[in-house]
Amino acid sequence: MPRATSLDHQKTRNYIPLISNEFSQPLLNTMANLEKRYFHEGRDASPNFENMSHIRAKFESIGFDCLLDINEQIIPCFVLEFYCQLTFTYNPKGQFVVNFVIQNKSFSLTLEEFGQILKIPFKGQASTTEMWSLDHLSVSVPSRGLYKTKPPSPRVIKSLIQIPRQGQETRTKNKKTIVVGENKILTREIQTHMKPWVDIIRENAICLGGHRDHVSACLCHMLYCIETSTPYNLAFFILKRMEKTRFKPKELLPYGMLLTRLFKHVVSVSPELAFDHYLSHDRAMHPLAPHYERKTRADRGKKRPLIVRENPELENESYVLYDRVMTPLAAQLERKPRRDRDTRRGRHSTSSSSTFDQPSSSHLNDDDDDGNDEGTSRASTSSPIRYVNSLTNQVPQVFQKLPNIDPDLEPFYTLQTEIINRQVQLRD
């Protein structure tokens, strides 16, 4: 994803309101800290996203097509209030429960209710780790209760989602080359047809931002479930992400668009909360763009066209640059009139009346006959002999007397007339 797009969450600061002064301690400090954070809204997946029909077919098999249909405005005040007093518990039935307070009104939803409201899967395998290595997957999944999960082994996951390694893999971090462990998978190692899946899940299920050169263990688990049509408990993962991110002030506040769906439910059960305090805003983050090949280091520093800089989602392999085929601008050329084509061109080969009537400095000093038909010209100071030799055989007439001209130029034209008459006599 282009850098300009990966950082567009910073634009969400423009609509985040300052409402902490409406609260008393200790909530005032909590809300003030939340106001300083950016939102991660999620990204709308446009129908033009590459291989969308294939992606939708694979995602529908486990209900992940919900990640393709998220298209909501953002309710900033609701997002802040939701995270301000967010807590999690388990009820006597062993169900995971989310608790939050909106305008001093408390709400509690089981994981299953939460999943139904947000229209996301709430049954199947569950995992929560943010670690990179697949070795952490087995120790992060619920080991008992309603959400007990036995994940596939790292070997099985890698066999389905990873391009086989030909040797030792490395990555660069802080200008240092680091060897990648056996059970750590780089983004570039993901199977080609799965790379768009990675973008969609990162933006609409994880909503974390940060490093994109490697794939977390949970994301690998999701890819495995999609490929094998194994149900995955997305509601459990999202609630656990909310629980962990609440106390990480440097992380983004995730799931802006999904929380708009929750707001609509809250208003439906408590209509008194539908007032002007909760204003909706258009999204600041760009839609999901097609997967593209990242620029090589040799390409960095080259400016992209303005329309791409302002709309990074347009940067993909559909728009290929070509070298120009038209020649650069040359000096302005004087176009030949139709009657002069296929003839040598000279300003002094026109009729005598145009040659000698109203003489000017350009007529005295310019010589446009350059010996070719390309119409270029150069200035020179010509002698009378050279002037006569430049004339073609199409001399209209021989002058017997000079027209009215400047007396100071009369000697020059007298000599010219004598030379012309002499040339005509010799020709005849």
Secondary structure, 3 states (H helix, E strand, C coil): CCHHHHCHHHHHHHCCCCCHHHCCCCHHHHHHHHHCCCECCCCCECCCCCCHHHHHHHHHCCCHHHHHCCCCCECHHHHHHHHHCCEEEECCCCCEEEEEEECCEEEEEEHHHHHHHHCCCCCCECCCCCCCCHHHHHHHCCCCCCCCCCCCCHHHHHHHHECCCCCCCEEEECCEEEECCCCCEEHHHECHHHHHHHHHHHHHHHCCCCCCCEECHHHHHHHHHHHHCCCECHHHHHHHHHHHHCCCCCCCECCHHHHHHHHHHHHHHCHHHCCCCCCCECCCCCCECCCCCCCCHHHCCCCCCHHHHHCHHHCCCCCCCCCCCCCCCCCCCCCCCHHHCCCCCCHHHCCHHHHHCCCCHHHHHEECCCCCCCCCCEECCCCHHHHHHCCCCCCCCCCCCCCCCCHHHHHHHHHHHHHHHHHHHHHC
